């Protein structure tokens, strides 16, 4: 399994970015795909997750209403649309894949995920 993130960069507060995660190596129809982030000195933090087939989504309270996770089956790609960015959103963002579906808080723990991408840096300036 290979997960490759792209789309990170430097943006001003209030701006938008869209992250992409290109997934390959198997069929992901029974997987949950997640986005996590990690700022320097902090633990890896759950951002959002989506069931690949049914598109059920979960978002952390800190990004709800600003970020949206989605997927494109034809392109085998998961997206994270990030709007109204804040300096505290600055972090390395990671894509992850979990065998099987999770529900609610079951999706939040990094240890629940089996595969990880290398990450993409997002920096929000004030």
C-alpha positions in Angstrom: 0.0 0.0 0.0 1.3 3.4 -0.9 -0.2 6.8 0.2 1.2 9.9 -1.3 0.1 13.3 0.0 0.3 16.6 -1.9 -1.1 20.1 -1.8 0.6 21.5 1.3 2.2 24.9 1.4 2.3 28.4 2.9 -1.0 30.3 3.1 -2.2 33.4 5.0 -4.7 33.1 7.8 -8.2 32.9 6.4 -7.0 31.2 3.2 -7.7 27.8 1.8 -5.8 24.7 0.7 -6.8 21.3 -0.6 -4.7 18.3 0.3 -4.7 15.2 -1.8 -3.8 11.6 -0.9 -3.3 9.3 -3.8 -3.8 5.7 -2.7 -2.5 2.6 -4.5 -1.5 -1.0 -3.9 -4.9 -2.6 -3.2 -8.6 -2.1 -3.3 -9.7 0.3 -0.6 -13.4 -0.4 -0.7 -13.5 -1.7 2.9 -11.1 0.8 4.3 -11.4 3.9 6.4 -9.1 6.8 5.2 -8.0 9.4 7.6 -6.2 12.7 7.9 -4.0 13.4 10.9 -1.7 16.3 11.7 1.3 16.8 13.9 2.8 20.1 15.0 6.3 20.3 16.5 6.3 19.1 20.1 2.8 17.8 19.8 1.3 14.3 19.4 -0.3 13.3 16.2 -3.8 14.5 16.1 -6.9 13.2 14.4 -8.4 15.6 11.8 -10.9 13.7 9.7 -11.9 10.3 8.4 -14.1 8.8 5.7 -15.4 5.3 4.9 -14.2 4.7 1.4 -17.4 3.0 0.1 -20.2 4.7 2.0 -18.5 8.1 2.4 -19.5 8.4 6.1 -17.3 11.1 7.5 -16.0 12.2 10.8 -14.3 15.5 11.6 -12.6 16.7 14.8 -14.2 19.5 16.7 -11.3 21.8 16.0 -11.8 21.6 12.3 -15.6 21.0 12.0 -17.2 23.6 9.7 -13.9 24.6 8.2 -12.4 21.3 6.8 -14.1 18.7 4.7 -12.9 15.2 3.8 -14.0 13.6 0.6 -12.9 10.9 -1.8 -12.9 10.2 -5.6 -13.3 6.5 -6.2 -12.3 6.8 -9.9 -9.0 8.5 -9.0 -8.4 6.5 -5.8 -7.8 9.8 -4.1 -8.8 11.3 -0.8 -9.0 15.0 -0.3 -9.0 17.4 2.6 -10.5 20.8 1.8 -9.3 23.3 4.3 -11.0 26.7 4.5 -10.7 29.6 7.0 -7.2 28.4 8.0 -5.7 29.6 11.3 -2.1 29.7 12.4 -2.8 26.9 14.8 -3.6 24.7 11.8 0.1 24.7 11.0 1.4 21.2 11.1 2.6 18.2 8.9 -0.5 16.6 7.6 -0.6 12.8 7.1 -2.9 10.5 5.2 -3.6 7.1 6.7 -5.6 4.0 5.9 -7.3 1.6 8.3 -8.6 -1.8 7.4 -12.3 -1.9 8.1 -14.7 0.7 9.1 -14.6 2.7 12.4 -17.3 4.6 14.2 -16.9 7.9 15.9 -14.1 7.9 18.4 -12.8 4.6 17.0 -11.5 6.6 14.1 -9.5 9.0 16.2 -6.5 7.1 17.4 -3.4 6.9 15.2 -2.8 3.4 16.4 -6.0 2.3 14.7 -4.5 2.9 11.2 -2.4 0.5 9.3 -0.7 2.5 6.6 0.7 6.1 6.5 1.9 8.5 4.0 5.1 10.6 4.4 3.2 13.8 5.2 2.9 17.3 3.7 3.7 20.6 5.4 1.0 23.2 5.9 2.0 26.5 7.3 -0.5 29.3 8.0 0.9 32.7 8.6 -0.8 35.3 10.7 
